[in-house]
């Protein structure tokens, strides 16, 4: 059971590491692509109908694009240590959980172990059978 716990933990930790590496790579990319969406936003079909339903949607969308670009820019400069800090916390949780599961396995197997047979032979308590 211990081997299964630690093999699964190693696989999950490897996937967690791959996710952190991919996230750091994506967040470290240039956020300039968000600015390329601005001309597409100006060409939205039926924009006048959308303006009736949601007044000021175009100004709100431009503000969201600017906020997204600023957020991605900040994340791009700080992604390295933020992602790996989160990775470290997750790795500690995974390893701690595996250690806790191993402890539970040890305690359960000790609790369910049958009592040892009484000694038989000279000096055995009365009533012991040979």
C-alpha positions in Angstrom: 0.0 0.0 0.0 2.9 2.4 0.8 4.3 1.8 -2.7 1.0 2.7 -4.3 0.7 5.9 -2.2 4.2 7.1 -3.1 4.0 6.1 -6.8 0.7 8.1 -7.1 2.3 11.0 -5.2 5.3 11.0 -7.6 3.0 11.0 -10.6 0.9 13.8 -9.2 4.0 15.8 -8.3 5.3 15.3 -11.8 2.1 16.6 -13.3 2.0 19.5 -10.9 5.5 20.4 -11.9 4.6 20.2 -15.6 1.6 22.5 -14.9 3.7 25.0 -13.1 6.3 25.0 -15.9 3.7 25.5 -18.6 2.0 28.3 -16.6 5.2 30.1 -16.1 6.0 29.8 -19.8 2.5 31.1 -20.8 2.5 33.9 -18.3 6.0 35.0 -19.3 4.9 35.6 -22.9 4.6 39.1 -24.3 1.1 40.5 -23.5 1.2 42.6 -26.7 -1.3 40.2 -28.3 -4.1 41.7 -26.3 -3.6 45.1 -28.1 -4.2 43.3 -31.4 -7.8 42.6 -30.3 -8.7 46.3 -30.3 -9.3 46.6 -34.1 -11.3 43.4 -34.0 -13.5 44.9 -31.2 -14.2 47.9 -33.5 -15.5 45.6 -36.2 -18.0 43.6 -34.1 -21.1 42.9 -36.3 -24.4 44.3 -34.9 -22.5 46.5 -32.5 -25.3 49.1 -32.7 -27.8 46.4 -31.5 -25.5 45.4 -28.7 -25.2 49.1 -27.7 -29.0 49.2 -27.2 -28.9 46.2 -24.9 -25.7 47.1 -23.1 -25.0 50.8 -23.3 -21.3 51.6 -23.3 -20.2 48.0 -24.0 -17.5 49.2 -26.3 -15.9 51.5 -23.7 -16.2 48.7 -21.1 -14.5 46.2 -23.5 -11.7 48.6 -24.2 -11.2 49.1 -20.5 -11.2 45.3 -19.9 -8.5 44.9 -22.7 -6.3 47.5 -21.1 -6.7 45.9 -17.6 -6.0 42.5 -19.1 -2.9 43.7 -20.8 -1.7 45.4 -17.7 -2.4 42.3 -15.6 -0.6 40.0 -18.0 2.3 42.4 -18.1 2.6 42.4 -14.4 2.3 38.6 -14.3 4.9 38.3 -17.0 7.4 40.1 -14.9 6.5 38.3 -11.7 5.4 35.0 -12.9 8.6 33.2 -12.2 8.6 33.5 -8.5 4.8 33.5 -8.1 4.3 30.3 -10.0 7.2 28.5 -8.3 6.0 29.7 -4.8 2.6 28.3 -5.5 4.3 25.1 -6.8 6.3 24.8 -3.6 3.1 25.1 -1.5 1.3 22.5 -3.5 4.3 20.1 -3.4 4.4 20.4 0.4 0.7 19.6 0.5 1.1 16.6 -1.8 4.0 15.2 0.1 2.4 15.9 3.5 -0.8 14.2 2.3 1.2 11.1 1.2 3.0 11.0 4.5 -0.3 11.3 6.4 -1.8 8.4 4.3 1.3 6.3 5.0 0.8 7.0 8.7 -2.8 6.0 8.5 -1.8 2.7 6.8 0.7 1.9 9.5 -1.8 2.6 12.3 -4.6 0.6 10.7 -2.4 -2.4 10.0 -1.2 -2.3 13.7 -4.8 -2.1 14.9 -6.0 -5.1 12.8 -3.0 -7.3 13.5 -4.1 -10.4 15.5 -2.8 -10.9 19.0 0.2 -13.2 19.3 -0.4 -16.8 20.4 0.5 -17.5 24.0 3.7 -19.4 24.5 3.5 -23.1 24.8 6.1 -25.2 26.7 7.8 -25.2 30.0 6.9 -22.1 32.0 3.7 -21.6 30.0 0.6 -20.4 31.9 -1.8 -23.1 33.0 -4.3 -24.1 30.4 -1.9 -23.7 27.4 -2.1 -26.5 25.0 0.8 -28.1 23.2 
